[in-house]
């Protein structure tokens, strides 16, 4: 009996030692790589956040894409393409990269937003398919007012939509555009749908006033235009 008890004690010690060795090996194995490592993952959306939870970037498919934020307030749900959306520490969307392509056409745009409002710079590409193919790509710049923020625009838009009057809605936005509240395109460098490649400068109302380009027939142009779009000077 004494011999049997001695053997049991030895087995207990052996078992305890073996368990301790296994624990040490497991600890060392995980200690060698403190961060998870994945060779490949499938995911519908990734949120990049600061330690305090502040959202800084979203990488998403189309279905789960972020609608945007203004002053930490989520905008209403809307359809947006897959890509990346950037957010600043104020809680505002400040730019992004979106893209798509289907049987109707293709497109991609990288946008940079002005503080408190919409995009002022965009590198873009768009193309439609079919008999009348339209392909446009290049760099665009806009001017936007500081006194009519995106937050104000959203409030005006919501108020007008509640009136359920399409005619009034259209007139109101035409007035805002005439007053320069919606911003205006000022610069384009790239290729137009007509096949012209060059530089196109606009006045503060968004009307082209200077064109420097090579047309689809390889003819060069240097043109000044009046506010009605008429060429007033052609240096070539």
C-alpha positions in Angstrom: 0.0 0.0 0.0 2.9 2.3 0.9 4.5 1.7 -2.4 1.2 2.4 -4.3 0.8 5.7 -2.5 4.4 6.6 -3.3 3.8 5.9 -7.0 0.6 8.0 -7.0 2.5 10.9 -5.5 5.1 10.6 -8.2 2.4 10.6 -10.9 0.8 13.7 -9.4 4.2 15.5 -9.4 4.8 14.4 -13.0 1.3 15.5 -14.0 1.8 18.9 -12.3 5.2 19.4 -14.0 3.8 18.5 -17.4 1.0 20.9 -17.0 3.4 23.7 -16.0 5.6 23.0 -19.1 2.5 23.1 -21.4 1.5 26.5 -19.9 5.0 27.9 -20.4 5.1 26.8 -24.0 1.7 28.3 -24.7 2.7 31.6 -23.1 5.9 31.7 -25.1 4.1 31.0 -28.3 1.7 33.9 -27.9 4.4 36.2 -26.5 6.3 35.9 -29.8 3.5 37.6 -31.7 1.4 40.0 -29.5 -0.7 41.2 -32.5 -3.0 39.0 -34.6 -1.7 38.2 -38.0 -3.9 37.4 -41.0 -2.6 36.6 -44.5 -6.1 37.2 -46.0 -9.5 38.4 -44.7 -12.9 39.0 -46.2 -14.7 42.0 -44.6 -17.5 44.3 -45.6 -16.4 47.3 -43.6 -13.5 48.5 -41.4 -13.7 51.5 -39.1 -10.4 53.2 -38.2 -10.8 55.0 -34.8 -8.7 56.8 -32.3 -8.3 55.4 -28.7 -11.3 57.5 -27.6 -13.4 56.0 -30.3 -13.3 59.0 -32.7 -14.0 57.8 -36.2 -11.1 58.7 -38.6 -11.6 56.5 -41.7 -14.1 54.0 -43.1 -13.2 51.4 -45.7 -16.4 49.8 -46.9 -18.3 48.1 -49.6 -21.3 49.9 -51.2 -24.0 48.4 -49.1 -22.4 49.4 -45.7 -20.8 52.6 -46.8 -20.9 55.5 -44.3 -23.4 58.3 -45.2 -21.1 61.0 -43.9 -21.0 63.2 -40.8 -21.3 66.9 -39.9 -20.1 68.0 -36.4 -20.3 64.4 -35.1 -23.8 64.1 -36.5 -24.6 61.3 -38.9 -26.1 62.4 -42.2 -29.2 60.7 -43.5 -28.8 57.3 -45.2 -27.9 57.6 -48.9 -26.4 55.5 -51.6 -22.7 55.8 -51.9 -20.1 53.8 -53.8 -17.5 51.5 -52.2 -14.2 53.0 -51.1 -12.6 55.0 -48.3 -14.1 58.0 -46.5 -12.0 60.2 -44.2 -13.1 62.1 -41.1 -11.3 64.9 -39.1 -11.3 65.4 -35.4 -14.2 67.8 -35.6 -16.4 64.9 -36.7 -16.7 66.1 -40.3 -16.2 64.1 -43.4 -13.1 65.6 -45.1 -12.6 63.6 -48.3 -12.5 60.2 -49.7 -11.9 57.8 -52.5 -14.8 56.0 -54.2 -15.2 53.9 -57.4 -17.4 51.6 -59.3 -18.0 50.1 -62.7 -20.8 48.1 -64.3 -22.5 47.5 -67.7 -23.4 51.2 -67.9 -20.0 52.7 -67.3 -17.0 53.2 -64.9 -15.8 55.8 -62.5 -13.4 56.7 -59.8 -12.9 59.9 -57.8 -10.5 61.1 -55.0 -11.9 64.1 -53.3 -10.6 66.6 -50.8 -13.2 68.7 -48.9 -13.0 72.3 -47.7 -13.4 72.8 -43.9 -17.1 72.7 -43.0 -18.3 72.2 -46.5 -18.0 70.0 -49.6 -15.2 69.1 -52.0 -12.8 71.8 -53.4 -10.4 69.4 -55.2 -11.0 66.2 -57.0 -9.1 63.8 -59.2 -11.7 62.0 -61.3 -12.4 59.6 -64.1 -15.8 58.7 -65.6 -16.8 56.8 -68.7 -20.1 55.7 -70.2 -20.4 52.7 -72.6 -22.4 52.3 -75.7 -22.7 54.1 -79.1 -22.2 57.6 -77.6 -19.3 56.9 -75.3 -18.3 59.8 -73.0 -15.0 59.6 -71.3 -13.8 62.4 -68.9 -10.8 62.5 -66.6 -8.6 65.1 -64.9 -8.2 67.4 -62.0 -11.0 69.8 -60.9 -11.0 72.7 -58.4 -14.0 74.5 -56.9 -14.5 77.7 -54.8 -17.0 77.5 -52.0 -18.2 80.2 -49.6 -17.2 80.2 -45.9 -20.6 81.6 -44.8 -22.7 78.8 -46.2 -21.5 75.6 -44.7 -22.6 72.1 -45.6 -24.6 72.0 -42.4 -26.6 75.0 -43.5 -27.1 73.5 -47.0 -28.5 70.3 -45.5 -31.0 72.2 -43.3 -32.2 74.2 -46.3 -32.5 71.1 -48.4 -34.5 69.3 -45.6 -36.8 72.3 -45.2 -37.5 72.5 -48.9 -38.2 68.8 -49.3 -40.8 69.0 -46.6 -42.8 71.4 -48.7 -43.1 68.7 -51.4 -43.0 71.3 -54.2 -40.5 70.3 -56.9 -40.9 73.6 -58.8 -40.2 75.7 -55.6 -37.3 73.4 -54.8 -35.7 73.9 -58.2 -36.2 77.7 -58.0 -34.7 77.9 -54.5 -31.6 76.0 -55.5 -31.2 78.1 -58.7 -31.3 81.2 -56.5 -28.7 79.8 -54.2 -26.5 78.9 -57.1 -26.9 82.4 -58.6 -25.8 83.9 -55.2 -22.7 81.6 -55.2 -23.9 79.7 -52.1 -23.4 76.3 -53.8 -19.8 77.0 -54.9 -18.5 77.1 -58.5 -16.1 75.1 -60.5 -13.0 77.2 -61.3 -10.4 74.9 -62.9 -10.2 71.7 -65.0 -7.1 70.1 -66.4 -7.6 66.9 -68.3 -9.6 65.4 -71.2 -13.2 66.5 -71.9 -16.0 64.4 -73.3 -15.4 66.1 -76.7 -11.9 64.8 -76.8 -10.1 68.1 -76.0 -7.1 67.8 -73.8 -6.0 70.9 -71.9 -6.5 73.6 -69.3 -9.9 75.2 -68.8 -10.3 78.2 -66.4 -13.7 79.6 -65.2 -14.8 82.8 -63.5 -16.4 83.0 -60.1 -19.8 82.2 -61.7 -18.4 79.0 -63.1 -18.3 80.1 -66.8 -15.3 79.2 -68.9 -13.2 82.3 -69.7 -9.9 80.8 -70.9 -9.2 77.6 -72.8 -5.8 76.2 -73.7 -6.1 72.8 -75.3 -5.4 70.4 -78.2 -8.6 69.1 -79.8 -9.2 65.6 -81.1 -7.9 66.6 -84.5 -4.5 67.7 -82.9 -5.3 71.3 -83.5 -4.0 73.7 -80.8 -6.2 76.4 -79.2 -5.6 79.4 -76.9 -8.9 81.1 -76.5 -10.3 83.9 -74.3 -14.1 84.0 -73.9 -16.6 86.5 -72.6 -19.2 85.8 -70.0 -21.6 84.5 -72.6 -19.1 81.9 -73.9 -18.2 83.7 -77.1 -14.5 83.6 -78.1 -13.2 87.2 -78.0 -9.6 86.4 -78.7 -7.8 83.4 -80.3 -4.1 83.6 -80.3 -3.5 80.5 -82.4 
